Amino acid sequence: GSFLNCVIYRLKTNKSFLKGRSYCPNCKHQLQWPDLIPVLSFFLLKGKCRYCQKKISWQYPLVEIATGLLFLAIFNFSAPGGPASGWLFSIIPFLIVIFVYDLKHYLIPDKVIYPAIAITFVYDVLMSDILGMSDILISAFGAAGFFLAIVLISRGRWMGIGDIKLAFLMGLVLGFPKILVALFLAFMAGAIMGMILVFLGKKTLKSEVPFGPFLVSGTFIALFWGEKLINWYFSLL
């Protein structure tokens, strides 16, 4: 989670996240090991830089905590050491970066989405039979096509190209019918949050709201609890 925060920051500044020591974004002072303990350092420093006293964003501990919880979920929902858990450990960091980066900058970077698509596609090919792969591709192209239609109809006012790419990734990750669960949850959560922001005066009906975080959240829920939600839904019928 600490490393992902570094990736998110350096993606925006076009700096390599594979080399160079961590430093304060405000005073540029190089951070030492007591400043870099995940979660703990934030609270020990009372949410401020040790050197310039500039407030540290809550993004840092929240991303670290969320990453830890999601990695813990992998052990609960997949066989530890198996190919599924290995793939999940690889793909979840990409989704976390997409969530935060789109939330902050209203953009889903190609440097993140394309490797995530490639990794997931290779995993699907290796782990699926012809019927299963067909299901996955239909889900991916179907979700991407749905978002493409929204972009074309709205002329890019409602959705962006990045959302199309993310929808394609979601289809590769989830397949059918979990992709429907993720999309339903994303649109429902987005609508509710939008109404709340308008009610509070933070946004207007014409304001732009990043949809990537809702899509990623829907993906996580469908990935770990999709089958239970589907079974629960059909039990009500």
C-alpha positions in Angstrom: 0.0 0.0 0.0 2.9 2.4 0.8 4.5 1.5 -2.6 1.2 2.1 -4.4 1.0 5.6 -2.9 4.4 6.2 -4.3 3.2 5.0 -7.7 0.1 7.2 -7.7 2.2 10.3 -6.8 5.0 9.7 -9.4 2.6 8.8 -12.2 1.3 12.4 -12.0 4.8 13.9 -12.0 6.1 11.4 -14.7 8.9 10.3 -12.4 10.1 6.7 -12.1 8.6 4.8 -9.1 11.3 2.1 -9.4 14.2 4.3 -8.3 14.8 7.2 -6.0 14.1 7.6 -2.3 10.8 8.8 -1.0 10.5 12.5 -0.1 8.0 15.0 1.2 6.0 16.5 -1.8 6.0 19.9 -0.1 9.6 20.5 1.3 11.3 17.8 -0.8 13.1 16.5 2.3 14.2 12.9 1.9 12.2 10.7 4.3 13.9 8.3 6.7 12.7 4.9 7.8 10.7 6.2 10.9 8.7 8.4 8.5 7.8 5.4 6.2 6.2 2.8 8.5 2.8 2.1 6.9 -0.1 3.5 8.8 1.8 3.8 12.1 4.1 6.7 10.9 1.0 8.8 9.9 -0.4 8.7 13.4 2.9 9.0 15.2 3.6 12.2 13.2 0.0 13.4 13.9 -0.6 13.6 10.1 2.2 16.1 9.5 5.6 16.1 7.8 8.3 15.8 10.4 10.4 18.4 8.6 8.0 21.1 7.3 4.9 20.4 9.4 2.8 20.3 6.2 -0.3 18.1 6.6 -0.1 14.7 5.1 -3.1 13.5 3.0 -5.3 10.9 4.5 -4.9 9.1 1.2 -1.7 7.5 2.5 -3.0 5.6 5.5 -6.3 4.8 3.8 -4.6 3.3 0.8 -2.3 1.3 3.0 -5.2 0.0 5.1 -7.3 -0.8 2.1 -4.5 -2.7 0.4 -3.9 -4.8 3.5 -7.7 -5.6 3.8 -7.9 -6.6 0.1 -4.9 -8.8 0.3 -6.3 -10.4 3.4 -9.5 -11.0 1.4 -7.5 -12.9 -1.2 -6.6 -15.5 1.5 -10.3 -15.9 2.4 -11.6 -16.3 -1.1 -8.9 -18.2 -3.0 -6.5 -21.1 -2.3 -3.3 -19.6 -0.9 -0.4 -20.2 -3.3 -2.6 -21.2 -6.2 -2.7 -19.4 -9.6 -5.9 -17.5 -8.7 -4.3 -16.0 -5.6 -1.1 -15.1 -7.5 -3.2 -13.4 -10.2 -5.2 -11.5 -7.6 -2.1 -10.3 -5.8 -1.0 -9.0 -9.2 -4.2 -7.3 -10.4 -5.6 -5.7 -7.2 -2.7 -3.2 -7.0 -3.6 -1.9 -10.5 -7.2 -1.5 -9.5 -6.2 0.4 -6.3 -4.0 2.8 -8.3 -6.9 3.3 -10.8 -9.3 4.0 -8.0 -7.2 6.7 -6.3 -5.7 8.3 -9.5 -9.1 8.7 -11.1 -10.5 10.1 -7.9 -7.7 12.7 -7.6 -7.1 13.5 -11.3 -10.3 12.4 -13.2 -8.1 10.2 -15.4 -7.4 6.5 -15.8 -3.7 6.3 -17.0 -2.9 4.1 -19.9 0.3 3.1 -18.1 -1.8 1.3 -15.6 -4.9 0.0 -17.5 -3.0 -1.6 -20.4 -0.7 -3.8 -18.3 -3.7 -4.8 -16.1 -5.6 -5.9 -19.2 -2.6 -7.8 -20.6 -1.9 -9.6 -17.3 -5.6 -10.6 -16.9 -6.0 -11.7 -20.5 -2.9 -14.0 -20.2 -4.3 -15.4 -17.0 -7.7 -16.0 -18.5 -6.2 -17.8 -21.6 -4.1 -20.1 -19.4 -6.8 -20.9 -16.9 -10.0 -21.1 -19.1 -11.3 -23.6 -21.6 -12.8 -22.4 -24.9 -16.3 -22.0 -23.5 -15.0 -20.1 -20.4 -12.9 -17.8 -22.5 -15.8 -17.1 -24.8 -17.9 -16.1 -21.8 -15.1 -13.8 -20.6 -14.6 -12.1 -23.9 -18.3 -11.6 -24.4 -18.4 -10.0 -20.9 -15.4 -7.8 -21.7 -16.6 -6.6 -25.1 -20.2 -6.3 -23.9 -19.2 -4.1 -21.0 -16.9 -2.0 -23.1 -19.5 -1.7 -25.9 -22.1 -0.5 -23.4 -19.8 2.3 -22.2 -18.8 3.1 -25.7 -22.5 3.6 -26.5 -22.8 6.0 -23.6 -19.7 8.0 -24.7 -21.0 8.3 -28.2 -24.6 9.2 -27.2 -23.4 11.8 -24.7 -20.4 12.9 -26.9 -18.1 12.3 -23.9 -20.1 14.3 -21.4 -21.2 11.4 -19.3 -18.3 9.0 -19.6 -14.7 9.1 -20.8 -12.6 6.8 -22.9 -10.8 5.5 -19.8 -14.1 4.2 -18.5 -14.5 2.1 -21.7 -11.0 0.5 -21.1 -11.8 -0.1 -17.4 -15.1 -1.8 -18.3 -13.2 -4.1 -20.7 -10.8 -5.0 -17.8 -13.7 -5.6 -15.5 -15.2 -8.1 -18.0 -11.9 -9.9 -18.2 -11.6 -10.0 -14.4 -15.2 -11.0 -13.5 -16.8 -12.7 -16.5 -20.6 -13.3 -16.6 -22.7 -12.8 -14.5 -20.4 -11.1 -12.0 -19.9 -8.2 -14.4 -23.6 -7.4 -14.1 -23.3 -7.2 -10.4 -20.3 -4.9 -10.6 -21.9 -2.6 -13.1 -25.2 -2.5 -11.2 -23.4 -1.6 -7.9 -21.3 1.0 -9.6 -24.2 2.8 -11.2 -26.3 2.6 -8.1 -23.5 3.9 -5.8 -22.6 6.6 -8.4 -26.2 7.8 -8.5 -26.6 7.9 -4.8 -23.3 9.7 -4.2 -24.1 12.2 -7.0 -27.4 13.0 -5.4 -25.7 13.5 -2.0 -23.1 15.8 -3.5 -25.8 17.9 -5.2 -27.9 18.0 -2.0 -24.9 19.2 -0.1 -24.1 21.8 -2.7 -20.7 20.3 -3.5 -21.7 19.5 -7.1 -24.3 20.5 -9.6 -26.2 18.4 -12.1 -23.6 19.4 -14.8 -20.5 18.8 -12.6 -18.0 16.1 -13.6 -17.7 13.2 -11.2 -15.0 10.5 -11.7 -16.8 7.1 -12.3 -13.7 4.9 -12.1 -13.7 4.6 -8.3 -17.3 3.3 -8.4 -16.4 0.8 -11.1 -13.4 -0.4 -9.1 -15.5 -0.7 -5.9 -18.1 -2.7 -7.8 -15.4 -4.9 -9.2 -14.0 -5.7 -5.7 -17.5 -6.5 -4.3 -18.4 -8.6 -7.3 -15.0 -10.4 -7.2 -15.3 -11.5 -3.6 -19.0 -11.6 -2.9 -20.6 -11.6 -6.4 -21.9 -15.2 -6.2 -23.4 -14.7 -2.8 -25.2 -11.5 -4.0 -26.5 -13.3 -7.1 -27.8 -16.3 -5.0 -29.4 -13.9 -2.5 -31.1 -12.0 -5.4 -32.5 -15.2 -6.9 -33.7 -16.4 -3.5 -36.0 -13.4 -3.4 -37.7 -14.3 -6.7 
